[in-house]
Amino acid sequence: MGSSIGGEIGIVPDIEVKSSIQGIREGRDKVLEAAIDYINKKVATSGTSK
């Protein structure tokens, strides 16, 4: 069960990512891939690179 934040249970994601059977079979982590893509886009638009 999720934690109570602001009277709600759990946290609503900003970006919804759904896993697929094929992705799981291929050993892919769609949530991690989406997070990496999001961070890379943020870095690219901020003009900061490391």
C-alpha positions in Angstrom: 0.0 0.0 0.0 1.3 3.5 -0.9 2.1 6.3 1.5 -0.4 9.0 2.2 0.8 12.3 0.6 -1.6 15.2 0.6 -4.5 13.0 1.6 -4.0 10.7 -1.4 -2.7 7.1 -1.4 0.4 6.7 -3.6 1.9 9.0 -6.2 0.5 9.8 -9.6 3.3 9.6 -12.2 4.1 12.6 -14.5 4.9 10.2 -17.4 3.0 7.0 -17.8 5.1 4.1 -19.1 3.6 0.7 -19.8 5.7 -2.5 -20.0 5.1 -5.0 -22.7 5.5 -8.8 -22.7 8.0 -8.5 -25.6 10.1 -5.8 -23.8 10.2 -8.0 -20.7 11.3 -11.0 -22.8 14.1 -8.9 -24.3 15.2 -7.8 -20.8 14.3 -4.2 -21.4 13.2 -1.9 -18.6 10.8 0.6 -20.2 10.5 2.7 -17.1 14.3 3.1 -16.8 14.5 3.9 -20.5 11.8 6.5 -20.2 13.6 8.1 -17.2 16.9 8.2 -19.1 15.2 9.8 -22.2 13.5 12.4 -20.0 16.8 13.3 -18.2 18.7 13.4 -21.6 16.1 15.8 -23.0 16.2 18.0 -19.9 20.0 18.2 -20.1 19.9 18.9 -23.9 17.4 21.8 -23.4 19.3 23.3 -20.4 22.5 23.6 -22.4 24.4 21.7 -19.6 26.3 18.6 -20.4 28.6 16.5 -18.3 
